[in-house]
Amino acid sequence: MTTDGAAPRLPTAPGWVVPDLRDPVRTIGRRTFDFDRRIVVMAIVNRTPDSFHDRGATFELDRAVEAAVRAAEQGADWVDIGGVKFAPGPELPAAEELDRVVPVVRQLAQESDVTISVDTFRPEVAAAAIEAGASVVNDTTGLYDPRMAAVVADSEATIVVTHSIAEPRRELPAPPQYADVTTEVVDFLRERVDRALAAGVPESRIVVDPGHDLNKNTVHTLELTRRLPEVVALGYPVLAAVSNKDFVGESLGRPRGARLAGSLAAATVSAMLGARIVRMHDVAPSVDAMRMVEATLGWREPVEARHNT
């Protein structure tokens, strides 16, 4: 064991990136993760009637809770619960968002020790979800509302700081353009992390997300994925939200509903390049893929090793 209680790092094969994290061992909610040796699978449960992937399959409360519990049983380490999709659209009143997410958080916290995150950009929703049992706030607007950092600082929750440049639920006035997408993403994340730190959120409760496809086209997202080590170099665990995104579909010519293989490949590449959390719709195959990454790196023993013995 190292002086901070973490297991010693193992040698890594060429081409793999093991990030130099400020705080690799973290207790988030009721689970502890060593991000030097663990790829976390974050499952997605949307209580929205118009989510881009499941088209409202978990909009009803009982179905959302069932899906969240099932995800934990299938091996998800975290479950991310959202009540408003990222894509532009009419504003949903905060009271309605609260009604969508808080009951799911509360019931899941009663039924499982899985780490629970709430996908929201509203500070009041984040505060209520934390009180109900969430231990992560997944803010896909990158602390657009500066009050969010204060809400997290006043709790024990972790904040996911995500790159996106549009106002919440608003279209960009023109297609996104970047002189250097990865450099601009890293600069944005550094500035928003500084905002969180200034509000009192400790480094040990910060995760960063480069925002695959969020205000980016497919070419931007593919380049950002190739250059993920530049995001990893910030020193915080990196979340890669790649599941069923349009960059996967456009890269392969696959419609929604036929992107599992591409999503698993994107998650595996992201893990190889230093991501430590992957946000995925299809839990069981995603868990298998990430456990196989860990086994290949020597971070976990095979479940059995009988072949040719």
C-alpha contacts under 8 A as a table, 3 or more apart, distances in Angstrom:
res1	aa1	res2	aa2	distance
1	M	4	D	7.87
1	M	5	G	5.67
1	M	6	A	5.68
1	M	7	A	4.71
1	M	8	P	5.69
2	T	5	G	5.36
2	T	6	A	5.40
2	T	7	A	6.12
2	T	8	P	5.89
3	T	6	A	7.42
6	A	24	P	7.74
6	A	25	V	6.41
6	A	34	D	6.92
9	R	36	D	6.83
9	R	37	R	7.64
10	L	298	G	7.38
10	L	299	W	7.56
12	T	16	W	6.39
12	T	17	V	7.71
12	T	18	V	7.40
12	T	297	L	6.54
13	A	16	W	5.85
13	A	297	L	7.45
15	G	272	M	7.47
15	G	273	L	7.79
16	W	272	M	4.94
16	W	273	L	5.86
16	W	274	G	7.42
17	V	229	P	7.11
17	V	272	M	5.96
17	V	273	L	4.89
17	V	274	G	4.91
18	V	36	D	7.00
18	V	273	L	7.66
18	V	274	G	5.60
19	P	36	D	7.44
19	P	232	V	6.14
19	P	233	A	6.86
19	P	235	G	6.91
19	P	274	G	5.73
20	D	233	A	7.27
20	D	235	G	5.89
21	L	24	P	5.38
21	L	36	D	7.84
21	L	235	G	4.55
21	L	236	Y	5.68
21	L	237	P	6.88
22	R	203	E	7.48
22	R	204	S	7.40
22	R	235	G	5.72
22	R	236	Y	6.61
23	D	26	R	6.81
23	D	203	E	7.51
23	D	204	S	5.50
23	D	236	Y	7.67
24	P	33	F	7.78
24	P	34	D	5.56
24	P	35	F	4.89
24	P	36	D	5.85
24	P	237	P	7.72
25	V	32	T	7.03
25	V	33	F	5.60
25	V	34	D	4.29
25	V	35	F	6.15
25	V	36	D	7.70
26	R	32	T	5.53
26	R	33	F	5.38
26	R	34	D	6.54
26	R	35	F	7.88
26	R	204	S	7.12
27	T	30	R	6.88
27	T	31	R	5.63
27	T	32	T	4.07
27	T	33	F	6.31
28	I	31	R	5.66
28	I	32	T	6.15
28	I	33	F	7.70
28	I	115	T	6.54
28	I	135	S	6.30
28	I	136	V	7.58
28	I	157	A	7.48
28	I	158	T	7.13
29	G	32	T	7.99
29	G	113	D	7.94
29	G	114	V	7.81
29	G	115	T	5.43
29	G	116	I	7.35
29	G	134	A	7.47
29	G	135	S	5.10
29	G	136	V	8.00
29	G	157	A	7.81
30	R	113	D	5.83
30	R	114	V	7.04
30	R	115	T	6.54
31	R	113	D	7.24
31	R	114	V	7.03
31	R	115	T	6.52
33	F	38	R	6.87
34	D	37	R	5.71
34	D	38	R	5.83
35	F	38	R	4.90
35	F	39	I	6.82
35	F	237	P	7.25
35	F	276	R	6.24
37	R	294	E	7.12
37	R	299	W	5.55
38	R	276	R	6.85
38	R	294	E	6.82
38	R	299	W	7.55
39	I	271	A	7.07
39	I	275	A	7.62
39	I	276	R	4.76
39	I	277	I	5.64
39	I	278	V	7.41
39	I	290	M	6.07
39	I	291	R	7.62
39	I	294	E	7.30
40	V	76	A	7.63
40	V	77	D	5.91
40	V	78	W	7.47
40	V	276	R	6.08
40	V	277	I	4.54
40	V	278	V	6.30
40	V	290	M	7.74
41	V	75	G	7.99
41	V	76	A	5.27
41	V	77	D	5.50
41	V	78	W	6.42
41	V	277	I	5.86
41	V	278	V	5.19
41	V	279	R	6.12
41	V	280	M	6.89
41	V	283	V	7.63
41	V	286	S	7.08
41	V	287	V	6.33
41	V	290	M	7.60
42	M	76	A	6.00
42	M	77	D	6.07
42	M	78	W	4.49
42	M	79	V	5.40
42	M	80	D	6.45
42	M	277	I	6.73
42	M	278	V	5.89
42	M	279	R	4.54
42	M	280	M	6.08
43	A	68	A	7.82
43	A	71	A	6.40
43	A	76	A	5.97
43	A	77	D	7.80
43	A	78	W	6.11
43	A	79	V	4.64
43	A	80	D	5.91
43	A	279	R	5.93
43	A	280	M	5.28
43	A	281	H	5.87
43	A	282	D	7.65
43	A	283	V	6.20
44	I	79	V	6.00
44	I	80	D	5.02
44	I	81	I	6.39
44	I	82	G	8.00
44	I	279	R	6.89
44	I	280	M	6.20
44	I	281	H	5.44
45	V	58	T	6.87
45	V	64	A	6.40
45	V	67	A	6.82
45	V	68	A	6.36
45	V	79	V	7.04
45	V	80	D	6.04
45	V	81	I	4.99
45	V	82	G	6.55
46	N	51	S	6.85
46	N	56	G	7.56
46	N	58	T	6.17
46	N	59	F	6.70
46	N	64	A	7.23
46	N	81	I	5.78
46	N	82	G	4.86
46	N	83	G	6.03
46	N	84	V	7.88
47	R	56	G	7.09
47	R	58	T	5.71
47	R	59	F	4.14
47	R	60	E	6.94
47	R	61	L	7.51
47	R	64	A	6.51
47	R	81	I	7.39
47	R	82	G	6.03
47	R	83	G	4.90
47	R	84	V	7.63
47	R	100	R	6.03
47	R	101	V	6.96
48	T	51	S	5.70
48	T	55	R	7.95
48	T	56	G	5.63
48	T	58	T	7.42
48	T	59	F	5.17
48	T	82	G	7.53
48	T	83	G	5.47
48	T	84	V	6.20
48	T	85	K	7.06
49	P	55	R	6.21
49	P	56	G	4.02
49	P	57	A	7.65
49	P	59	F	5.63
50	D	55	R	5.12
50	D	56	G	5.53
50	D	85	K	7.68
51	S	54	D	5.95
51	S	55	R	4.98
51	S	56	G	5.98
51	S	85	K	6.10
52	F	55	R	5.96
53	H	244	N	7.24
53	H	256	R	6.78
53	H	257	G	7.38
54	D	57	A	5.43
54	D	58	T	7.57
56	G	59	F	5.01
57	A	60	E	7.76
57	A	63	R	7.58
58	T	61	L	7.33
58	T	63	R	5.03
58	T	64	A	4.59
58	T	67	A	7.16
59	F	63	R	6.94
59	F	64	A	6.31
60	E	63	R	5.38
60	E	64	A	6.17
61	L	64	A	5.12
61	L	65	V	6.23
61	L	100	R	7.66
61	L	103	P	7.67
61	L	104	V	6.82
62	D	65	V	5.24
62	D	66	E	6.05
63	R	66	E	5.00
63	R	67	A	6.00
64	A	67	A	5.14
64	A	68	A	6.18
64	A	104	V	6.75
65	V	68	A	5.08
65	V	69	V	6.15
65	V	104	V	5.62
65	V	107	Q	6.92
65	V	108	L	6.39
66	E	69	V	5.24
66	E	70	R	5.99
67	A	70	R	5.05
67	A	71	A	6.05
68	A	71	A	5.12
68	A	72	A	6.45
68	A	79	V	6.43
68	A	108	L	6.88
69	V	72	A	5.20
69	V	73	E	6.28
69	V	108	L	6.59
69	V	111	E	7.28
69	V	112	S	6.94
70	R	73	E	4.95
70	R	74	Q	6.11
71	A	74	Q	5.04
71	A	75	G	6.53
71	A	76	A	5.53
71	A	79	V	7.31
71	A	283	V	6.15
71	A	284	A	7.92
72	A	75	G	5.25
72	A	76	A	4.77
72	A	77	D	6.69
72	A	78	W	7.48
72	A	79	V	7.35
72	A	112	S	7.38
72	A	114	V	6.21
73	E	76	A	7.20
74	Q	283	V	6.52
74	Q	284	A	5.55
74	Q	287	V	7.84
75	G	283	V	7.30
75	G	284	A	6.91
75	G	287	V	6.26
76	A	79	V	6.90
76	A	114	V	7.65
76	A	283	V	6.41
76	A	284	A	7.97
76	A	287	V	6.76
77	D	114	V	5.91
77	D	115	T	6.28
78	W	114	V	5.70
78	W	115	T	4.47
78	W	116	I	5.60
78	W	117	S	7.01
79	V	114	V	7.03
79	V	115	T	6.36
79	V	116	I	5.09
79	V	117	S	6.08
80	D	116	I	6.10
80	D	117	S	4.60
80	D	118	V	5.56
80	D	119	D	6.34
80	D	138	N	7.81
81	I	101	V	6.50
81	I	104	V	7.64
81	I	105	V	7.39
81	I	116	I	7.54
81	I	117	S	6.17
81	I	118	V	4.88
81	I	119	D	5.78
82	G	85	K	7.22
82	G	101	V	6.29
82	G	118	V	5.89
82	G	119	D	4.62
82	G	120	T	6.62
83	G	97	E	5.44
83	G	98	L	7.87
83	G	100	R	5.57
83	G	101	V	5.68
83	G	119	D	7.38
83	G	120	T	7.56
84	V	92	L	7.37
84	V	97	E	6.86
84	V	119	D	7.96
84	V	120	T	7.29
86	F	140	T	7.44
86	F	168	P	7.53
86	F	169	R	6.13
87	A	169	R	5.79
87	A	170	R	7.73
88	P	168	P	7.61
88	P	169	R	3.97
88	P	170	R	4.81
88	P	171	E	5.75
89	G	169	R	5.71
89	G	170	R	6.94
90	P	169	R	7.55
91	E	169	R	7.39
92	L	96	E	6.72
92	L	97	E	6.79
93	P	96	E	5.39
93	P	97	E	6.52
94	A	97	E	5.05
94	A	98	L	6.15
94	A	122	R	7.65
94	A	124	E	7.90
94	A	125	V	7.15
95	A	98	L	5.09
95	A	99	D	6.28
96	E	99	D	4.97
96	E	100	R	6.27
97	E	100	R	5.07
97	E	101	V	6.34
97	E	125	V	7.26
98	L	101	V	5.50
98	L	102	V	5.62
98	L	125	V	5.77
98	L	128	A	7.56
99	D	102	V	6.07
99	D	103	P	6.81
100	R	103	P	6.82
100	R	104	V	7.39
101	V	104	V	5.43
101	V	105	V	6.28
101	V	118	V	7.52
101	V	129	A	7.29
102	V	105	V	5.09
102	V	106	R	6.08
102	V	128	A	6.87
102	V	129	A	5.37
102	V	132	A	6.45
103	P	106	R	5.09
103	P	107	Q	6.11
103	P	132	A	7.98
104	V	107	Q	5.30
104	V	108	L	5.97
105	V	108	L	5.26
105	V	109	A	6.05
105	V	116	I	7.07
105	V	118	V	7.97
105	V	129	A	6.57
105	V	132	A	6.14
105	V	133	G	6.09
105	V	134	A	6.31
106	R	109	A	5.27
106	R	110	Q	6.48
106	R	129	A	7.95
106	R	132	A	4.94
106	R	133	G	5.90
107	Q	110	Q	5.14
107	Q	111	E	6.38
108	L	111	E	5.08
108	L	112	S	5.87
109	A	112	S	5.59
109	A	113	D	6.53
109	A	114	V	7.61
109	A	116	I	7.57
109	A	132	A	7.77
109	A	133	G	5.65
109	A	134	A	7.70
110	Q	113	D	7.99
115	T	134	A	7.37
115	T	135	S	6.64
115	T	136	V	7.77
116	I	133	G	7.21
116	I	134	A	4.76
116	I	135	S	5.72
116	I	136	V	6.32
117	S	134	A	5.35
117	S	135	S	5.91
117	S	136	V	4.23
117	S	137	V	5.52
117	S	138	N	6.37
118	V	126	A	6.86
118	V	129	A	6.75
118	V	134	A	6.54
118	V	136	V	6.34
118	V	137	V	5.15
118	V	138	N	5.77
119	D	137	V	6.27
119	D	138	N	4.60
119	D	139	D	6.00
119	D	140	T	7.29
120	T	123	P	7.93
120	T	125	V	6.89
120	T	126	A	6.60
120	T	137	V	7.02
120	T	138	N	6.26
120	T	139	D	5.39
120	T	140	T	7.17
121	F	125	V	7.98
121	F	126	A	7.75
121	F	138	N	7.89
121	F	139	D	5.08
121	F	140	T	6.69
121	F	141	T	6.18
121	F	143	L	7.28
121	F	144	Y	7.50
121	F	145	D	7.26
121	F	148	M	7.56
121	F	168	P	7.55
122	R	125	V	5.38
122	R	126	A	6.31
122	R	145	D	7.40
122	R	148	M	7.04
123	P	126	A	5.00
123	P	127	A	6.12
123	P	145	D	7.59
123	P	147	R	6.22
123	P	148	M	4.72
123	P	151	V	6.36
124	E	127	A	5.15
124	E	128	A	6.31
125	V	128	A	5.23
125	V	129	A	6.08
126	A	129	A	5.13
126	A	130	I	6.09
126	A	137	V	6.33
126	A	148	M	7.73
126	A	151	V	7.46
127	A	130	I	5.20
127	A	131	E	6.30
127	A	151	V	6.29
127	A	152	V	7.84
128	A	131	E	5.11
128	A	132	A	6.23
129	A	132	A	4.93
129	A	133	G	6.32
129	A	134	A	5.45
130	I	133	G	5.21
130	I	134	A	4.42
130	I	135	S	6.00
130	I	136	V	7.72
130	I	155	S	7.77
130	I	157	A	7.19
131	E	134	A	7.10
134	A	137	V	7.63
134	A	157	A	7.60
135	S	156	E	7.09
135	S	157	A	4.57
135	S	158	T	6.25
136	V	157	A	5.20
136	V	158	T	4.61
136	V	159	I	5.76
136	V	160	V	7.31
137	V	152	V	7.68
137	V	157	A	6.97
137	V	158	T	6.26
137	V	159	I	4.93
137	V	160	V	6.14
138	N	159	I	6.14
138	N	160	V	4.76
138	N	161	V	7.13
138	N	162	T	7.91
139	D	142	G	5.74
139	D	143	L	6.51
139	D	159	I	7.26
139	D	160	V	5.93
139	D	161	V	6.06
139	D	162	T	6.39
140	T	143	L	7.98
140	T	160	V	7.79
140	T	161	V	6.97
140	T	162	T	4.98
140	T	163	H	7.00
140	T	164	S	6.87
140	T	211	G	7.54
141	T	144	Y	5.39
141	T	161	V	7.74
141	T	162	T	6.16
141	T	163	H	6.75
141	T	164	S	5.60
141	T	165	I	7.43
141	T	166	A	7.84
141	T	167	E	7.57
141	T	168	P	6.41
142	G	160	V	7.89
142	G	161	V	4.82
142	G	162	T	4.53
142	G	163	H	5.61
142	G	164	S	6.52
142	G	189	L	7.71
142	G	192	R	6.58
143	L	146	P	5.66
143	L	147	R	7.91
143	L	148	M	6.09
143	L	149	A	6.73
143	L	161	V	6.79
143	L	192	R	6.76
144	Y	167	E	7.55
144	Y	168	P	7.83
145	D	148	M	5.86
146	P	149	A	5.91
146	P	150	A	7.41
146	P	195	R	7.87
147	R	150	A	5.25
147	R	151	V	6.44
148	M	151	V	5.12
148	M	152	V	6.38
149	A	152	V	5.22
149	A	153	A	6.04
149	A	195	R	7.37
149	A	196	A	5.21
149	A	199	A	5.92
149	A	200	G	7.86
149	A	201	V	7.05
150	A	153	A	4.94
150	A	154	D	6.15
150	A	196	A	7.84
150	A	199	A	5.63
150	A	200	G	7.29
150	A	201	V	7.86
151	V	154	D	5.32
151	V	155	S	6.71
152	V	155	S	5.25
152	V	156	E	7.09
152	V	157	A	5.79
152	V	158	T	7.03
152	V	159	I	6.75
152	V	201	V	6.71
153	A	156	E	7.29
153	A	157	A	7.71
153	A	196	A	7.91
153	A	199	A	6.50
153	A	200	G	5.23
153	A	201	V	4.56
153	A	202	P	7.79
157	A	205	R	6.88
158	T	205	R	4.35
158	T	206	I	5.76
158	T	207	V	7.34
159	I	205	R	6.26
159	I	206	I	5.21
159	I	207	V	6.16
160	V	206	I	6.14
160	V	207	V	4.63
160	V	208	V	5.42
160	V	209	D	6.71
161	V	189	L	6.96
161	V	192	R	7.06
161	V	193	V	6.97
161	V	206	I	7.28
161	V	207	V	6.17
161	V	208	V	4.79
161	V	209	D	6.02
162	T	189	L	7.07
162	T	208	V	5.86
162	T	209	D	4.48
162	T	210	P	5.82
162	T	211	G	5.68
163	H	185	V	6.26
163	H	188	F	6.73
163	H	189	L	6.30
163	H	209	D	6.43
163	H	210	P	5.18
163	H	211	G	5.05
163	H	214	L	7.45
164	S	211	G	6.40
164	S	214	L	5.66
164	S	215	N	5.95
165	I	215	N	6.51
166	A	169	R	7.66
166	A	170	R	6.20
166	A	171	E	6.68
166	A	172	L	5.70
166	A	215	N	6.97
167	E	170	R	5.33
167	E	171	E	7.73
172	L	175	P	6.72
172	L	176	P	7.28
172	L	215	N	7.60
176	P	215	N	6.06
176	P	216	K	5.89
176	P	217	N	7.18
177	Q	216	K	7.89
178	Y	181	V	5.06
178	Y	184	E	7.35
179	A	184	E	7.99
180	D	183	T	5.54
180	D	184	E	6.14
181	V	184	E	5.22
181	V	185	V	6.07
181	V	220	H	6.34
181	V	223	E	7.75
181	V	224	L	6.77
182	T	185	V	5.03
182	T	186	V	6.11
182	T	223	E	7.49
182	T	224	L	5.39
182	T	227	R	6.86
182	T	228	L	7.98
182	T	230	E	7.44
182	T	231	V	7.73
183	T	186	V	5.18
183	T	187	D	6.14
184	E	187	D	5.10
184	E	188	F	6.11
185	V	188	F	5.13
185	V	189	L	6.15
185	V	210	P	6.41
185	V	231	V	7.95
186	V	189	L	5.13
186	V	190	R	6.07
186	V	210	P	7.73
186	V	230	E	7.29
186	V	231	V	5.79
186	V	234	L	7.84
187	D	190	R	5.13
187	D	191	E	6.25
188	F	191	E	5.21
188	F	192	R	6.23
189	L	192	R	5.13
189	L	193	V	5.92
189	L	208	V	7.06
189	L	210	P	7.71
190	R	193	V	5.14
190	R	194	D	6.19
190	R	234	L	7.47
191	E	194	D	5.10
191	E	195	R	6.39
192	R	195	R	4.84
192	R	196	A	6.40
193	V	196	A	5.03
193	V	197	L	6.18
193	V	206	I	7.61
194	D	197	L	4.97
194	D	198	A	6.01
195	R	198	A	5.17
195	R	199	A	6.35
196	A	199	A	5.15
196	A	200	G	6.54
196	A	201	V	5.45
197	L	200	G	5.14
197	L	201	V	4.95
197	L	202	P	6.09
197	L	203	E	7.05
198	A	201	V	7.33
201	V	205	R	6.66
201	V	206	I	7.52
202	P	205	R	5.62
202	P	206	I	7.13
203	E	206	I	5.46
203	E	236	Y	7.84
206	I	236	Y	6.60
206	I	237	P	7.69
207	V	236	Y	5.55
207	V	237	P	5.13
207	V	238	V	5.98
207	V	239	L	6.98
208	V	236	Y	6.37
208	V	237	P	6.38
208	V	238	V	5.04
208	V	239	L	6.12
209	D	238	V	5.62
209	D	239	L	4.81
209	D	240	A	6.18
209	D	241	A	7.60
210	P	224	L	7.80
210	P	231	V	7.20
210	P	238	V	7.84
210	P	239	L	7.59
210	P	240	A	7.21
211	G	214	L	5.20
211	G	240	A	7.48
211	G	241	A	6.95
212	H	216	K	7.28
212	H	221	T	5.54
212	H	224	L	7.81
212	H	225	T	7.94
212	H	240	A	7.16
212	H	241	A	6.23
212	H	242	V	6.29
212	H	245	K	7.88
213	D	216	K	4.79
213	D	217	N	6.07
213	D	218	T	6.78
213	D	220	H	7.89
213	D	221	T	5.81
213	D	245	K	6.97
213	D	246	D	7.16
213	D	247	F	6.72
216	K	220	H	5.68
216	K	221	T	6.29
217	N	220	H	5.28
217	N	221	T	6.28
217	N	247	F	7.37
218	T	221	T	5.09
218	T	222	L	6.12
218	T	246	D	7.19
218	T	247	F	4.56
218	T	250	E	7.12
218	T	251	S	7.60
219	V	222	L	5.24
219	V	223	E	6.24
219	V	247	F	7.83
220	H	223	E	5.30
220	H	224	L	6.09
221	T	224	L	4.95
221	T	225	T	6.07
221	T	247	F	6.78
222	L	225	T	5.08
222	L	226	R	6.28
222	L	247	F	7.31
223	E	226	R	5.09
223	E	227	R	6.19
224	L	227	R	5.10
224	L	228	L	5.87
225	T	228	L	4.98
225	T	270	S	6.70
226	R	229	P	7.98
226	R	273	L	7.91
227	R	230	E	5.83
227	R	231	V	7.58
228	L	231	V	5.24
228	L	232	V	6.27
228	L	270	S	7.21
228	L	273	L	6.13
228	L	274	G	7.16
228	L	275	A	7.77
229	P	232	V	4.70
229	P	233	A	6.02
229	P	273	L	5.80
229	P	274	G	6.19
230	E	233	A	5.17
230	E	234	L	7.35
231	V	234	L	5.76
231	V	238	V	7.45
232	V	235	G	5.98
232	V	236	Y	6.78
232	V	237	P	7.14
232	V	238	V	6.19
232	V	274	G	6.05
232	V	275	A	7.02
233	A	236	Y	7.83
237	P	275	A	6.81
237	P	276	R	5.74
237	P	277	I	7.38
238	V	274	G	7.33
238	V	275	A	4.76
238	V	276	R	5.56
238	V	277	I	6.30
239	L	275	A	5.89
239	L	276	R	6.20
239	L	277	I	4.50
239	L	278	V	5.69
239	L	279	R	7.15
240	A	267	A	7.13
240	A	270	S	6.72
240	A	275	A	6.25
240	A	276	R	7.90
240	A	277	I	6.18
240	A	278	V	4.89
240	A	279	R	6.24
241	A	278	V	5.83
241	A	279	R	4.62
241	A	280	M	6.97
242	V	245	K	5.78
242	V	248	V	7.88
242	V	263	S	6.25
242	V	266	A	6.49
242	V	267	A	6.43
242	V	278	V	7.29
242	V	279	R	6.65
242	V	280	M	7.10
243	S	260	L	7.70
243	S	263	S	5.02
243	S	264	L	7.67
243	S	267	A	7.66
243	S	279	R	6.52
243	S	280	M	4.93
243	S	281	H	6.20
244	N	248	V	6.38
244	N	249	G	7.13
244	N	256	R	6.88
244	N	257	G	7.79
244	N	259	R	5.47
244	N	260	L	6.76
244	N	262	G	7.82
244	N	263	S	5.74
244	N	281	H	7.69
245	K	248	V	5.51
245	K	249	G	6.67
245	K	263	S	7.76
246	D	249	G	4.83
246	D	250	E	5.84
247	F	250	E	5.19
247	F	251	S	5.86
248	V	251	S	5.20
248	V	252	L	6.30
248	V	254	R	7.66
248	V	259	R	6.72
248	V	262	G	5.84
248	V	263	S	6.53
248	V	266	A	7.75
249	G	252	L	5.38
249	G	253	G	5.40
249	G	254	R	4.51
249	G	255	P	5.84
249	G	256	R	7.06
249	G	259	R	6.21
249	G	262	G	7.76
250	E	253	G	5.02
250	E	254	R	6.65
251	S	254	R	7.92
252	L	262	G	7.47
254	R	258	A	5.74
254	R	259	R	6.09
255	P	258	A	5.68
255	P	259	R	6.97
256	R	259	R	6.34
257	G	260	L	7.57
258	A	261	A	7.91
259	R	262	G	5.32
259	R	263	S	5.96
260	L	263	S	5.01
260	L	264	L	6.16
260	L	282	D	7.52
261	A	264	L	5.22
261	A	265	A	6.24
262	G	265	A	5.04
262	G	266	A	6.11
263	S	266	A	5.06
263	S	267	A	6.10
264	L	267	A	5.06
264	L	268	T	6.05
264	L	285	P	7.89
264	L	286	S	6.43
264	L	289	A	7.02
265	A	268	T	5.08
265	A	269	V	6.10
266	A	269	V	5.18
266	A	270	S	6.06
267	A	270	S	5.02
267	A	271	A	6.15
267	A	278	V	6.24
268	T	271	A	5.04
268	T	272	M	6.15
268	T	289	A	7.10
268	T	290	M	7.01
268	T	293	V	7.31
269	V	272	M	5.00
269	V	273	L	6.20
270	S	273	L	5.07
270	S	274	G	6.36
270	S	275	A	5.36
271	A	274	G	5.17
271	A	275	A	4.59
271	A	276	R	6.21
271	A	277	I	7.89
271	A	278	V	7.86
271	A	290	M	7.93
271	A	293	V	7.81
272	M	275	A	7.26
272	M	293	V	7.96
275	A	278	V	7.27
280	M	283	V	6.40
280	M	286	S	6.85
282	D	285	P	6.29
282	D	286	S	6.20
283	V	286	S	5.12
283	V	287	V	6.00
284	A	287	V	5.23
284	A	288	D	6.33
285	P	288	D	5.04
285	P	289	A	6.12
286	S	289	A	5.04
286	S	290	M	6.25
287	V	290	M	5.26
287	V	291	R	6.03
288	D	291	R	5.17
288	D	292	M	6.06
289	A	292	M	5.13
289	A	293	V	6.36
290	M	293	V	4.93
290	M	294	E	6.33
291	R	294	E	5.01
291	R	295	A	6.14
291	R	300	R	7.87
292	M	295	A	4.96
292	M	296	T	6.02
293	V	296	T	5.18
293	V	297	L	6.30
294	E	297	L	5.16
294	E	298	G	6.24
294	E	299	W	5.04
294	E	300	R	5.86
295	A	298	G	5.01
295	A	299	W	5.67
295	A	300	R	4.91
295	A	301	E	6.18
295	A	302	P	6.51
296	T	299	W	7.58
297	L	300	R	7.93
298	G	301	E	6.95
302	P	305	A	6.15
305	A	309	T	7.79
306	R	309	T	5.32
